[in-house]
Amino acid sequence: MSIFDVTLHMIKFKVTSRLMFFMTSKTQVKIEKSELSTGELISYFREKCSICAHHRIMHNDLGKCEGVMNKPCTSGCDKFNAE
């Protein structure tokens, strides 16, 4: 690995780290401005789906289940339905 590769890797890491911090800060501000507590948000995302039994957080913004970790959901769940 050349010095150029190492430098490029370090730059990518710094940019990614700053972007993640910015996104986290931006999200934190949105949460603080809302009337929701952190506990309410956690409870909301811990709710399970009656179709696939995965938590709400495993479903994308369209409701389709994306599975857990590297294991795709095999139930065919394409819409979150609370238990």
mmCIF file of the N, C-alpha and C atoms, coordinates in Angstrom:
data_MODEL
# 
_entry.id   MODEL 
# 
loop_
_atom_site.group_PDB 
_atom_site.id 
_atom_site.type_symbol 
_atom_site.label_atom_id 
_atom_site.label_alt_id 
_atom_site.label_comp_id 
_atom_site.label_asym_id 
_atom_site.label_entity_id 
_atom_site.label_seq_id 
_atom_site.pdbx_PDB_ins_code 
_atom_site.Cartn_x 
_atom_site.Cartn_y 
_atom_site.Cartn_z 
_atom_site.occupancy 
_atom_site.B_iso_or_equiv 
_atom_site.pdbx_formal_charge 
_atom_site.auth_seq_id 
_atom_site.auth_comp_id 
_atom_site.auth_asym_id 
_atom_site.auth_atom_id 
_atom_site.pdbx_PDB_model_num 
ATOM 1   N N  . MET A 1 1  ? 0.857   -1.176  0.000  1.00 0.00 ? 1  MET A N  1 
ATOM 2   C CA . MET A 1 1  ? 0.000   0.000   0.000  1.00 0.00 ? 1  MET A CA 1 
ATOM 3   C C  . MET A 1 1  ? 0.900   1.235   0.000  1.00 0.00 ? 1  MET A C  1 
ATOM 4   N N  . SER A 1 2  ? 0.641   2.116   -0.928 1.00 0.00 ? 2  SER A N  1 
ATOM 5   C CA . SER A 1 2  ? 1.466   3.322   -1.043 1.00 0.00 ? 2  SER A CA 1 
ATOM 6   C C  . SER A 1 2  ? 1.016   4.396   -0.046 1.00 0.00 ? 2  SER A C  1 
ATOM 7   N N  . ILE A 1 3  ? 1.848   5.398   0.111  1.00 0.00 ? 3  ILE A N  1 
ATOM 8   C CA . ILE A 1 3  ? 1.518   6.521   0.987  1.00 0.00 ? 3  ILE A CA 1 
ATOM 9   C C  . ILE A 1 3  ? 0.279   7.253   0.472  1.00 0.00 ? 3  ILE A C  1 
ATOM 10  N N  . PHE A 1 4  ? 0.116   7.271   -0.856 1.00 0.00 ? 4  PHE A N  1 
ATOM 11  C CA . PHE A 1 4  ? -1.072  7.880   -1.462 1.00 0.00 ? 4  PHE A CA 1 
ATOM 12  C C  . PHE A 1 4  ? -2.330  7.138   -1.025 1.00 0.00 ? 4  PHE A C  1 
ATOM 13  N N  . ASP A 1 5  ? -2.291  5.793   -1.060 1.00 0.00 ? 5  ASP A N  1 
ATOM 14  C CA . ASP A 1 5  ? -3.438  4.982   -0.650 1.00 0.00 ? 5  ASP A CA 1 
ATOM 15  C C  . ASP A 1 5  ? -3.783  5.212   0.822  1.00 0.00 ? 5  ASP A C  1 
ATOM 16  N N  . VAL A 1 6  ? -2.766  5.283   1.658  1.00 0.00 ? 6  VAL A N  1 
ATOM 17  C CA . VAL A 1 6  ? -2.976  5.506   3.090  1.00 0.00 ? 6  VAL A CA 1 
ATOM 18  C C  . VAL A 1 6  ? -3.591  6.883   3.319  1.00 0.00 ? 6  VAL A C  1 
ATOM 19  N N  . THR A 1 7  ? -3.066  7.888   2.644  1.00 0.00 ? 7  THR A N  1 
ATOM 20  C CA . THR A 1 7  ? -3.582  9.253   2.784  1.00 0.00 ? 7  THR A CA 1 
ATOM 21  C C  . THR A 1 7  ? -5.028  9.330   2.314  1.00 0.00 ? 7  THR A C  1 
ATOM 22  N N  . LEU A 1 8  ? -5.316  8.712   1.163  1.00 0.00 ? 8  LEU A N  1 
ATOM 23  C CA . LEU A 1 8  ? -6.678  8.701   0.637  1.00 0.00 ? 8  LEU A CA 1 
ATOM 24  C C  . LEU A 1 8  ? -7.628  8.022   1.619  1.00 0.00 ? 8  LEU A C  1 
ATOM 25  N N  . HIS A 1 9  ? -7.195  6.912   2.193  1.00 0.00 ? 9  HIS A N  1 
ATOM 26  C CA . HIS A 1 9  ? -8.010  6.198   3.179  1.00 0.00 ? 9  HIS A CA 1 
ATOM 27  C C  . HIS A 1 9  ? -8.288  7.078   4.398  1.00 0.00 ? 9  HIS A C  1 
ATOM 28  N N  . MET A 1 10 ? -7.268  7.802   4.871  1.00 0.00 ? 10 MET A N  1 
ATOM 29  C CA . MET A 1 10 ? -7.437  8.670   6.036  1.00 0.00 ? 10 MET A CA 1 
ATOM 30  C C  . MET A 1 10 ? -8.416  9.806   5.723  1.00 0.00 ? 10 MET A C  1 
ATOM 31  N N  . ILE A 1 11 ? -8.344  10.358  4.524  1.00 0.00 ? 11 ILE A N  1 
ATOM 32  C CA . ILE A 1 11 ? -9.259  11.434  4.134  1.00 0.00 ? 11 ILE A CA 1 
ATOM 33  C C  . ILE A 1 11 ? -10.688 10.915  4.083  1.00 0.00 ? 11 ILE A C  1 
ATOM 34  N N  . LYS A 1 12 ? -10.890 9.746   3.479  1.00 0.00 ? 12 LYS A N  1 
ATOM 35  C CA . LYS A 1 12 ? -12.226 9.155   3.400  1.00 0.00 ? 12 LYS A CA 1 
ATOM 36  C C  . LYS A 1 12 ? -12.784 8.914   4.801  1.00 0.00 ? 12 LYS A C  1 
ATOM 37  N N  . PHE A 1 13 ? -11.938 8.420   5.710  1.00 0.00 ? 13 PHE A N  1 
ATOM 38  C CA . PHE A 1 13 ? -12.376 8.161   7.085  1.00 0.00 ? 13 PHE A CA 1 
ATOM 39  C C  . PHE A 1 13 ? -12.800 9.457   7.771  1.00 0.00 ? 13 PHE A C  1 
ATOM 40  N N  . LYS A 1 14 ? -12.020 10.520  7.620  1.00 0.00 ? 14 LYS A N  1 
ATOM 41  C CA . LYS A 1 14 ? -12.351 11.796  8.259  1.00 0.00 ? 14 LYS A CA 1 
ATOM 42  C C  . LYS A 1 14 ? -13.654 12.374  7.713  1.00 0.00 ? 14 LYS A C  1 
ATOM 43  N N  . VAL A 1 15 ? -13.826 12.317  6.405  1.00 0.00 ? 15 VAL A N  1 
ATOM 44  C CA . VAL A 1 15 ? -15.053 12.836  5.795  1.00 0.00 ? 15 VAL A CA 1 
ATOM 45  C C  . VAL A 1 15 ? -16.248 12.027  6.272  1.00 0.00 ? 15 VAL A C  1 
ATOM 46  N N  . THR A 1 16 ? -16.124 10.711  6.269  1.00 0.00 ? 16 THR A N  1 
ATOM 47  C CA . THR A 1 16 ? -17.213 9.843   6.719  1.00 0.00 ? 16 THR A CA 1 
ATOM 48  C C  . THR A 1 16 ? -17.532 10.090  8.188  1.00 0.00 ? 16 THR A C  1 
ATOM 49  N N  . SER A 1 17 ? -16.518 10.205  9.014  1.00 0.00 ? 17 SER A N  1 
ATOM 50  C CA . SER A 1 17 ? -16.730 10.453  10.446 1.00 0.00 ? 17 SER A CA 1 
ATOM 51  C C  . SER A 1 17 ? -17.440 11.778  10.680 1.00 0.00 ? 17 SER A C  1 
ATOM 52  N N  . ARG A 1 18 ? -17.039 12.815  9.963  1.00 0.00 ? 18 ARG A N  1 
ATOM 53  C CA . ARG A 1 18 ? -17.675 14.125  10.122 1.00 0.00 ? 18 ARG A CA 1 
ATOM 54  C C  . ARG A 1 18 ? -19.114 14.099  9.631  1.00 0.00 ? 18 ARG A C  1 
ATOM 55  N N  . LEU A 1 19 ? -19.360 13.421  8.525  1.00 0.00 ? 19 LEU A N  1 
ATOM 56  C CA . LEU A 1 19 ? -20.707 13.309  7.995  1.00 0.00 ? 19 LEU A CA 1 
ATOM 57  C C  . LEU A 1 19 ? -21.604 12.568  8.980  1.00 0.00 ? 19 LEU A C  1 
ATOM 58  N N  . MET A 1 20 ? -21.097 11.471  9.562  1.00 0.00 ? 20 MET A N  1 
ATOM 59  C CA . MET A 1 20 ? -21.879 10.714  10.534 1.00 0.00 ? 20 MET A CA 1 
ATOM 60  C C  . MET A 1 20 ? -22.174 11.573  11.761 1.00 0.00 ? 20 MET A C  1 
ATOM 61  N N  . PHE A 1 21 ? -21.190 12.348  12.227 1.00 0.00 ? 21 PHE A N  1 
ATOM 62  C CA . PHE A 1 21 ? -21.408 13.228  13.372 1.00 0.00 ? 21 PHE A CA 1 
ATOM 63  C C  . PHE A 1 21 ? -22.462 14.269  13.034 1.00 0.00 ? 21 PHE A C  1 
ATOM 64  N N  . PHE A 1 22 ? -22.391 14.844  11.830 1.00 0.00 ? 22 PHE A N  1 
ATOM 65  C CA . PHE A 1 22 ? -23.354 15.846  11.411 1.00 0.00 ? 22 PHE A CA 1 
ATOM 66  C C  . PHE A 1 22 ? -24.761 15.243  11.370 1.00 0.00 ? 22 PHE A C  1 
ATOM 67  N N  . MET A 1 23 ? -24.895 14.053  10.788 1.00 0.00 ? 23 MET A N  1 
ATOM 68  C CA . MET A 1 23 ? -26.201 13.411  10.692 1.00 0.00 ? 23 MET A CA 1 
ATOM 69  C C  . MET A 1 23 ? -26.742 13.090  12.082 1.00 0.00 ? 23 MET A C  1 
ATOM 70  N N  . THR A 1 24 ? -25.886 12.604  12.971 1.00 0.00 ? 24 THR A N  1 
ATOM 71  C CA . THR A 1 24 ? -26.305 12.303  14.334 1.00 0.00 ? 24 THR A CA 1 
ATOM 72  C C  . THR A 1 24 ? -26.742 13.575  15.045 1.00 0.00 ? 24 THR A C  1 
ATOM 73  N N  . SER A 1 25 ? -25.986 14.652  14.896 1.00 0.00 ? 25 SER A N  1 
ATOM 74  C CA . SER A 1 25 ? -26.334 15.923  15.527 1.00 0.00 ? 25 SER A CA 1 
ATOM 75  C C  . SER A 1 25 ? -27.648 16.460  14.974 1.00 0.00 ? 25 SER A C  1 
ATOM 76  N N  . LYS A 1 26 ? -27.809 16.374  13.662 1.00 0.00 ? 26 LYS A N  1 
ATOM 77  C CA . LYS A 1 26 ? -29.021 16.858  13.006 1.00 0.00 ? 26 LYS A CA 1 
ATOM 78  C C  . LYS A 1 26 ? -30.240 16.062  13.490 1.00 0.00 ? 26 LYS A C  1 
ATOM 79  N N  . THR A 1 27 ? -30.095 14.763  13.593 1.00 0.00 ? 27 THR A N  1 
ATOM 80  C CA . THR A 1 27 ? -31.175 13.908  14.080 1.00 0.00 ? 27 THR A CA 1 
ATOM 81  C C  . THR A 1 27 ? -31.483 14.228  15.536 1.00 0.00 ? 27 THR A C  1 
ATOM 82  N N  . GLN A 1 28 ? -30.460 14.434  16.340 1.00 0.00 ? 28 GLN A N  1 
ATOM 83  C CA . GLN A 1 28 ? -30.646 14.755  17.752 1.00 0.00 ? 28 GLN A CA 1 
ATOM 84  C C  . GLN A 1 28 ? -31.441 16.042  17.904 1.00 0.00 ? 28 GLN A C  1 
ATOM 85  N N  . VAL A 1 29 ? -31.150 17.043  17.105 1.00 0.00 ? 29 VAL A N  1 
ATOM 86  C CA . VAL A 1 29 ? -31.876 18.321  17.153 1.00 0.00 ? 29 VAL A CA 1 
ATOM 87  C C  . VAL A 1 29 ? -33.345 18.090  16.801 1.00 0.00 ? 29 VAL A C  1 
ATOM 88  N N  . LYS A 1 30 ? -33.608 17.280  15.784 1.00 0.00 ? 30 LYS A N  1 
ATOM 89  C CA . LYS A 1 30 ? -34.990 16.985  15.395 1.00 0.00 ? 30 LYS A CA 1 
ATOM 90  C C  . LYS A 1 30 ? -35.744 16.293  16.528 1.00 0.00 ? 30 LYS A C  1 
ATOM 91  N N  . ILE A 1 31 ? -35.085 15.368  17.199 1.00 0.00 ? 31 ILE A N  1 
ATOM 92  C CA . ILE A 1 31 ? -35.716 14.661  18.322 1.00 0.00 ? 31 ILE A CA 1 
ATOM 93  C C  . ILE A 1 31 ? -36.010 15.639  19.452 1.00 0.00 ? 31 ILE A C  1 
ATOM 94  N N  . GLU A 1 32 ? -35.050 16.491  19.759 1.00 0.00 ? 32 GLU A N  1 
ATOM 95  C CA . GLU A 1 32 ? -35.231 17.461  20.833 1.00 0.00 ? 32 GLU A CA 1 
ATOM 96  C C  . GLU A 1 32 ? -36.362 18.445  20.531 1.00 0.00 ? 32 GLU A C  1 
ATOM 97  N N  . LYS A 1 33 ? -36.554 18.809  19.261 1.00 0.00 ? 33 LYS A N  1 
ATOM 98  C CA . LYS A 1 33 ? -37.621 19.729  18.885 1.00 0.00 ? 33 LYS A CA 1 
ATOM 99  C C  . LYS A 1 33 ? -38.991 19.063  18.913 1.00 0.00 ? 33 LYS A C  1 
ATOM 100 N N  . SER A 1 34 ? -39.026 17.753  18.771 1.00 0.00 ? 34 SER A N  1 
ATOM 101 C CA . SER A 1 34 ? -40.311 17.050  18.783 1.00 0.00 ? 34 SER A CA 1 
ATOM 102 C C  . SER A 1 34 ? -40.788 16.869  20.226 1.00 0.00 ? 34 SER A C  1 
ATOM 103 N N  . GLU A 1 35 ? -41.985 16.395  20.375 1.00 0.00 ? 35 GLU A N  1 
ATOM 104 C CA . GLU A 1 35 ? -42.526 16.149  21.706 1.00 0.00 ? 35 GLU A CA 1 
ATOM 105 C C  . GLU A 1 35 ? -42.311 14.699  22.126 1.00 0.00 ? 35 GLU A C  1 
ATOM 106 N N  . LEU A 1 36 ? -41.518 13.945  21.364 1.00 0.00 ? 36 LEU A N  1 
ATOM 107 C CA . LEU A 1 36 ? -41.266 12.545  21.675 1.00 0.00 ? 36 LEU A CA 1 
ATOM 108 C C  . LEU A 1 36 ? -40.045 12.403  22.569 1.00 0.00 ? 36 LEU A C  1 
ATOM 109 N N  . SER A 1 37 ? -40.149 11.531  23.544 1.00 0.00 ? 37 SER A N  1 
ATOM 110 C CA . SER A 1 37 ? -38.994 11.235  24.378 1.00 0.00 ? 37 SER A CA 1 
ATOM 111 C C  . SER A 1 37 ? -38.204 10.100  23.718 1.00 0.00 ? 37 SER A C  1 
ATOM 112 N N  . THR A 1 38 ? -36.976 9.942   24.137 1.00 0.00 ? 38 THR A N  1 
ATOM 113 C CA . THR A 1 38 ? -36.157 8.850   23.609 1.00 0.00 ? 38 THR A CA 1 
ATOM 114 C C  . THR A 1 38 ? -36.812 7.514   23.915 1.00 0.00 ? 38 THR A C  1 
ATOM 115 N N  . GLY A 1 39 ? -37.395 7.386   25.106 1.00 0.00 ? 39 GLY A N  1 
ATOM 116 C CA . GLY A 1 39 ? -38.084 6.152   25.497 1.00 0.00 ? 39 GLY A CA 1 
ATOM 117 C C  . GLY A 1 39 ? -39.255 5.831   24.581 1.00 0.00 ? 39 GLY A C  1 
ATOM 118 N N  . GLU A 1 40 ? -39.997 6.875   24.188 1.00 0.00 ? 40 GLU A N  1 
ATOM 119 C CA . GLU A 1 40 ? -41.122 6.662   23.269 1.00 0.00 ? 40 GLU A CA 1 
ATOM 120 C C  . GLU A 1 40 ? -40.637 6.208   21.895 1.00 0.00 ? 40 GLU A C  1 
ATOM 121 N N  . LEU A 1 41 ? -39.541 6.786   21.437 1.00 0.00 ? 41 LEU A N  1 
ATOM 122 C CA . LEU A 1 41 ? -38.981 6.375   20.149 1.00 0.00 ? 41 LEU A CA 1 
ATOM 123 C C  . LEU A 1 41 ? -38.500 4.918   20.201 1.00 0.00 ? 41 LEU A C  1 
ATOM 124 N N  . ILE A 1 42 ? -37.828 4.571   21.278 1.00 0.00 ? 42 ILE A N  1 
ATOM 125 C CA . ILE A 1 42 ? -37.336 3.197   21.431 1.00 0.00 ? 42 ILE A CA 1 
ATOM 126 C C  . ILE A 1 42 ? -38.511 2.226   21.451 1.00 0.00 ? 42 ILE A C  1 
ATOM 127 N N  . SER A 1 43 ? -39.552 2.544   22.211 1.00 0.00 ? 43 SER A N  1 
ATOM 128 C CA . SER A 1 43 ? -40.732 1.674   22.265 1.00 0.00 ? 43 SER A CA 1 
ATOM 129 C C  . SER A 1 43 ? -41.376 1.520   20.898 1.00 0.00 ? 43 SER A C  1 
ATOM 130 N N  . TYR A 1 44 ? -41.436 2.601   20.152 1.00 0.00 ? 44 TYR A N  1 
ATOM 131 C CA . TYR A 1 44 ? -42.022 2.580   18.815 1.00 0.00 ? 44 TYR A CA 1 
ATOM 132 C C  . TYR A 1 44 ? -41.251 1.631   17.894 1.00 0.00 ? 44 TYR A C  1 
ATOM 133 N N  . PHE A 1 45 ? -39.931 1.718   17.899 1.00 0.00 ? 45 PHE A N  1 
ATOM 134 C CA . PHE A 1 45 ? -39.132 0.896   17.000 1.00 0.00 ? 45 PHE A CA 1 
ATOM 135 C C  . PHE A 1 45 ? -38.951 -0.539  17.497 1.00 0.00 ? 45 PHE A C  1 
ATOM 136 N N  . ARG A 1 46 ? -39.241 -0.802  18.773 1.00 0.00 ? 46 ARG A N  1 
ATOM 137 C CA . ARG A 1 46 ? -39.177 -2.176  19.292 1.00 0.00 ? 46 ARG A CA 1 
ATOM 138 C C  . ARG A 1 46 ? -40.439 -2.974  18.993 1.00 0.00 ? 46 ARG A C  1 
ATOM 139 N N  . GLU A 1 47 ? -41.489 -2.291  18.564 1.00 0.00 ? 47 GLU A N  1 
ATOM 140 C CA . GLU A 1 47 ? -42.739 -2.966  18.263 1.00 0.00 ? 47 GLU A CA 1 
ATOM 141 C C  . GLU A 1 47 ? -42.505 -4.002  17.163 1.00 0.00 ? 47 GLU A C  1 
ATOM 142 N N  . LYS A 1 48 ? -43.140 -5.175  17.317 1.00 0.00 ? 48 LYS A N  1 
ATOM 143 C CA . LYS A 1 48 ? -42.932 -6.262  16.357 1.00 0.00 ? 48 LYS A CA 1 
ATOM 144 C C  . LYS A 1 48 ? -44.034 -6.326  15.316 1.00 0.00 ? 48 LYS A C  1 
ATOM 145 N N  . CYS A 1 49 ? -43.675 -6.872  14.169 1.00 0.00 ? 49 CYS A N  1 
ATOM 146 C CA . CYS A 1 49 ? -44.591 -7.048  13.051 1.00 0.00 ? 49 CYS A CA 1 
ATOM 147 C C  . CYS A 1 49 ? -45.317 -8.385  13.205 1.00 0.00 ? 49 CYS A C  1 
ATOM 148 N N  . SER A 1 50 ? -46.614 -8.372  12.982 1.00 0.00 ? 50 SER A N  1 
ATOM 149 C CA . SER A 1 50 ? -47.392 -9.614  13.102 1.00 0.00 ? 50 SER A CA 1 
ATOM 150 C C  . SER A 1 50 ? -47.189 -10.541 11.902 1.00 0.00 ? 50 SER A C  1 
ATOM 151 N N  . ILE A 1 51 ? -46.639 -10.032 10.825 1.00 0.00 ? 51 ILE A N  1 
ATOM 152 C CA . ILE A 1 51 ? -46.412 -10.853 9.635  1.00 0.00 ? 51 ILE A CA 1 
ATOM 153 C C  . ILE A 1 51 ? -45.101 -11.634 9.741  1.00 0.00 ? 51 ILE A C  1 
ATOM 154 N N  . CYS A 1 52 ? -44.011 -10.926 10.055 1.00 0.00 ? 52 CYS A N  1 
ATOM 155 C CA . CYS A 1 52 ? -42.690 -11.575 10.056 1.00 0.00 ? 52 CYS A CA 1 
ATOM 156 C C  . CYS A 1 52 ? -42.051 -11.666 11.438 1.00 0.00 ? 52 CYS A C  1 
ATOM 157 N N  . ALA A 1 53 ? -42.613 -11.002 12.426 1.00 0.00 ? 53 ALA A N  1 
ATOM 158 C CA . ALA A 1 53 ? -42.130 -10.982 13.817 1.00 0.00 ? 53 ALA A CA 1 
ATOM 159 C C  . ALA A 1 53 ? -40.823 -10.209 13.998 1.00 0.00 ? 53 ALA A C  1 
ATOM 160 N N  . HIS A 1 54 ? -40.397 -9.451  12.985 1.00 0.00 ? 54 HIS A N  1 
ATOM 161 C CA . HIS A 1 54 ? -39.230 -8.590  13.143 1.00 0.00 ? 54 HIS A CA 1 
ATOM 162 C C  . HIS A 1 54 ? -39.677 -7.234  13.684 1.00 0.00 ? 54 HIS A C  1 
ATOM 163 N N  . HIS A 1 55 ? -38.752 -6.558  14.366 1.00 0.00 ? 55 HIS A N  1 
ATOM 164 C CA . HIS A 1 55 ? -39.046 -5.234  14.905 1.00 0.00 ? 55 HIS A CA 1 
ATOM 165 C C  . HIS A 1 55 ? -39.259 -4.224  13.782 1.00 0.00 ? 55 HIS A C  1 
ATOM 166 N N  . ARG A 1 56 ? -39.981 -3.170  14.111 1.00 0.00 ? 56 ARG A N  1 
ATOM 167 C CA . ARG A 1 56 ? -40.284 -2.109  13.141 1.00 0.00 ? 56 ARG A CA 1 
ATOM 168 C C  . ARG A 1 56 ? -39.014 -1.544  12.514 1.00 0.00 ? 56 ARG A C  1 
ATOM 169 N N  . ILE A 1 57 ? -37.941 -1.461  13.269 1.00 0.00 ? 57 ILE A N  1 
ATOM 170 C CA . ILE A 1 57 ? -36.709 -0.860  12.757 1.00 0.00 ? 57 ILE A CA 1 
ATOM 171 C C  . ILE A 1 57 ? -36.086 -1.685  11.632 1.00 0.00 ? 57 ILE A C  1 
ATOM 172 N N  . MET A 1 58 ? -36.475 -2.930  11.508 1.00 0.00 ? 58 MET A N  1 
ATOM 173 C CA . MET A 1 58 ? -35.962 -3.782  10.434 1.00 0.00 ? 58 MET A CA 1 
ATOM 174 C C  . MET A 1 58 ? -36.701 -3.543  9.117  1.00 0.00 ? 58 MET A C  1 
ATOM 175 N N  . HIS A 1 59 ? -37.751 -2.745  9.154  1.00 0.00 ? 59 HIS A N  1 
ATOM 176 C CA . HIS A 1 59 ? -38.531 -2.429  7.964  1.00 0.00 ? 59 HIS A CA 1 
ATOM 177 C C  . HIS A 1 59 ? -38.065 -1.090  7.394  1.00 0.00 ? 59 HIS A C  1 
ATOM 178 N N  . ASN A 1 60 ? -38.023 -0.999  6.076  1.00 0.00 ? 60 ASN A N  1 
ATOM 179 C CA . ASN A 1 60 ? -37.570 0.247   5.445  1.00 0.00 ? 60 ASN A CA 1 
ATOM 180 C C  . ASN A 1 60 ? -38.685 1.296   5.464  1.00 0.00 ? 60 ASN A C  1 
ATOM 181 N N  . ASP A 1 61 ? -38.429 2.429   4.870  1.00 0.00 ? 61 ASP A N  1 
ATOM 182 C CA . ASP A 1 61 ? -39.393 3.529   4.898  1.00 0.00 ? 61 ASP A CA 1 
ATOM 183 C C  . ASP A 1 61 ? -40.673 3.221   4.123  1.00 0.00 ? 61 ASP A C  1 
ATOM 184 N N  . LEU A 1 62 ? -40.654 2.207   3.278  1.00 0.00 ? 62 LEU A N  1 
ATOM 185 C CA . LEU A 1 62 ? -41.856 1.788   2.561  1.00 0.00 ? 62 LEU A CA 1 
ATOM 186 C C  . LEU A 1 62 ? -42.608 0.677   3.285  1.00 0.00 ? 62 LEU A C  1 
ATOM 187 N N  . GLY A 1 63 ? -42.026 0.173   4.383  1.00 0.00 ? 63 GLY A N  1 
ATOM 188 C CA . GLY A 1 63 ? -42.667 -0.868  5.180  1.00 0.00 ? 63 GLY A CA 1 
ATOM 189 C C  . GLY A 1 63 ? -42.157 -2.271  4.921  1.00 0.00 ? 63 GLY A C  1 
ATOM 190 N N  . LYS A 1 64 ? -41.352 -2.466  3.875  1.00 0.00 ? 64 LYS A N  1 
ATOM 191 C CA . LYS A 1 64 ? -40.850 -3.797  3.546  1.00 0.00 ? 64 LYS A CA 1 
ATOM 192 C C  . LYS A 1 64 ? -39.772 -4.216  4.534  1.00 0.00 ? 64 LYS A C  1 
ATOM 193 N N  . CYS A 1 65 ? -39.850 -5.465  4.998  1.00 0.00 ? 65 CYS A N  1 
ATOM 194 C CA . CYS A 1 65 ? -38.862 -5.968  5.947  1.00 0.00 ? 65 CYS A CA 1 
ATOM 195 C C  . CYS A 1 65 ? -37.557 -6.266  5.222  1.00 0.00 ? 65 CYS A C  1 
ATOM 196 N N  . GLU A 1 66 ? -36.468 -5.774  5.794  1.00 0.00 ? 66 GLU A N  1 
ATOM 197 C CA . GLU A 1 66 ? -35.145 -5.992  5.211  1.00 0.00 ? 66 GLU A CA 1 
ATOM 198 C C  . GLU A 1 66 ? -34.370 -7.062  5.952  1.00 0.00 ? 66 GLU A C  1 
ATOM 199 N N  . GLY A 1 67 ? -34.993 -7.704  6.924  1.00 0.00 ? 67 GLY A N  1 
ATOM 200 C CA . GLY A 1 67 ? -34.341 -8.787  7.652  1.00 0.00 ? 67 GLY A CA 1 
ATOM 201 C C  . GLY A 1 67 ? -33.464 -8.290  8.777  1.00 0.00 ? 67 GLY A C  1 
ATOM 202 N N  . VAL A 1 68 ? -32.732 -9.235  9.369  1.00 0.00 ? 68 VAL A N  1 
ATOM 203 C CA . VAL A 1 68 ? -31.890 -8.944  10.522 1.00 0.00 ? 68 VAL A CA 1 
ATOM 204 C C  . VAL A 1 68 ? -30.444 -9.266  10.176 1.00 0.00 ? 68 VAL A C  1 
ATOM 205 N N  . MET A 1 69 ? -29.560 -8.333  10.493 1.00 0.00 ? 69 MET A N  1 
ATOM 206 C CA . MET A 1 69 ? -28.130 -8.472  10.221 1.00 0.00 ? 69 MET A CA 1 
ATOM 207 C C  . MET A 1 69 ? -27.941 -8.764  8.725  1.00 0.00 ? 69 MET A C  1 
ATOM 208 N N  . ASN A 1 70 ? -27.286 -9.839  8.391  1.00 0.00 ? 70 ASN A N  1 
ATOM 209 C CA . ASN A 1 70 ? -27.052 -10.193 6.990  1.00 0.00 ? 70 ASN A CA 1 
ATOM 210 C C  . ASN A 1 70 ? -28.025 -11.260 6.505  1.00 0.00 ? 70 ASN A C  1 
ATOM 211 N N  . LYS A 1 71 ? -29.108 -11.468 7.242  1.00 0.00 ? 71 LYS A N  1 
ATOM 212 C CA . LYS A 1 71 ? -30.083 -12.489 6.882  1.00 0.00 ? 71 LYS A CA 1 
ATOM 213 C C  . LYS A 1 71 ? -31.351 -11.812 6.370  1.00 0.00 ? 71 LYS A C  1 
ATOM 214 N N  . PRO A 1 72 ? -31.657 -11.960 5.092  1.00 0.00 ? 72 PRO A N  1 
ATOM 215 C CA . PRO A 1 72 ? -32.870 -11.325 4.565  1.00 0.00 ? 72 PRO A CA 1 
ATOM 216 C C  . PRO A 1 72 ? -34.129 -11.966 5.155  1.00 0.00 ? 72 PRO A C  1 
ATOM 217 N N  . CYS A 1 73 ? -35.185 -11.199 5.197  1.00 0.00 ? 73 CYS A N  1 
ATOM 218 C CA . CYS A 1 73 ? -36.470 -11.710 5.678  1.00 0.00 ? 73 CYS A CA 1 
ATOM 219 C C  . CYS A 1 73 ? -37.043 -12.625 4.603  1.00 0.00 ? 73 CYS A C  1 
ATOM 220 N N  . THR A 1 74 ? -37.436 -13.822 5.000  1.00 0.00 ? 74 THR A N  1 
ATOM 221 C CA . THR A 1 74 ? -37.949 -14.800 4.039  1.00 0.00 ? 74 THR A CA 1 
ATOM 222 C C  . THR A 1 74 ? -39.462 -14.949 4.109  1.00 0.00 ? 74 THR A C  1 
ATOM 223 N N  . SER A 1 75 ? -40.122 -14.111 4.893  1.00 0.00 ? 75 SER A N  1 
ATOM 224 C CA . SER A 1 75 ? -41.573 -14.237 5.056  1.00 0.00 ? 75 SER A CA 1 
ATOM 225 C C  . SER A 1 75 ? -42.350 -13.550 3.935  1.00 0.00 ? 75 SER A C  1 
ATOM 226 N N  . GLY A 1 76 ? -41.667 -12.738 3.152  1.00 0.00 ? 76 GLY A N  1 
ATOM 227 C CA . GLY A 1 76 ? -42.342 -11.986 2.096  1.00 0.00 ? 76 GLY A CA 1 
ATOM 228 C C  . GLY A 1 76 ? -43.069 -10.759 2.624  1.00 0.00 ? 76 GLY A C  1 
ATOM 229 N N  . CYS A 1 77 ? -42.704 -10.318 3.804  1.00 0.00 ? 77 CYS A N  1 
ATOM 230 C CA . CYS A 1 77 ? -43.342 -9.168  4.442  1.00 0.00 ? 77 CYS A CA 1 
ATOM 231 C C  . CYS A 1 77 ? -42.998 -7.894  3.679  1.00 0.00 ? 77 CYS A C  1 
ATOM 232 N N  . ASP A 1 78 ? -44.018 -7.272  3.098  1.00 0.00 ? 78 ASP A N  1 
ATOM 233 C CA . ASP A 1 78 ? -43.767 -6.029  2.368  1.00 0.00 ? 78 ASP A CA 1 
ATOM 234 C C  . ASP A 1 78 ? -44.506 -4.841  2.971  1.00 0.00 ? 78 ASP A C  1 
ATOM 235 N N  . LYS A 1 79 ? -45.081 -5.050  4.158  1.00 0.00 ? 79 LYS A N  1 
ATOM 236 C CA . LYS A 1 79 ? -45.743 -3.953  4.853  1.00 0.00 ? 79 LYS A CA 1 
ATOM 237 C C  . LYS A 1 79 ? -45.757 -4.264  6.352  1.00 0.00 ? 79 LYS A C  1 
ATOM 238 N N  . PHE A 1 80 ? -45.282 -3.308  7.164  1.00 0.00 ? 80 PHE A N  1 
ATOM 239 C CA . PHE A 1 80 ? -45.276 -3.510  8.615  1.00 0.00 ? 80 PHE A CA 1 
ATOM 240 C C  . PHE A 1 80 ? -46.703 -3.533  9.133  1.00 0.00 ? 80 PHE A C  1 
ATOM 241 N N  . ASN A 1 81 ? -47.010 -4.544  9.930  1.00 0.00 ? 81 ASN A N  1 
ATOM 242 C CA . ASN A 1 81 ? -48.334 -4.678  10.546 1.00 0.00 ? 81 ASN A CA 1 
ATOM 243 C C  . ASN A 1 81 ? -48.098 -4.970  12.033 1.00 0.00 ? 81 ASN A C  1 
ATOM 244 N N  . ALA A 1 82 ? -48.372 -4.009  12.888 1.00 0.00 ? 82 ALA A N  1 
ATOM 245 C CA . ALA A 1 82 ? -48.089 -4.149  14.323 1.00 0.00 ? 82 ALA A CA 1 
ATOM 246 C C  . ALA A 1 82 ? -48.851 -5.306  14.935 1.00 0.00 ? 82 ALA A C  1 
ATOM 247 N N  . GLU A 1 83 ? -48.184 -6.001  15.863 1.00 0.00 ? 83 GLU A N  1 
ATOM 248 C CA . GLU A 1 83 ? -48.824 -7.115  16.582 1.00 0.00 ? 83 GLU A CA 1 
ATOM 249 C C  . GLU A 1 83 ? -49.948 -6.604  17.446 1.00 0.00 ? 83 GLU A C  1 
# 
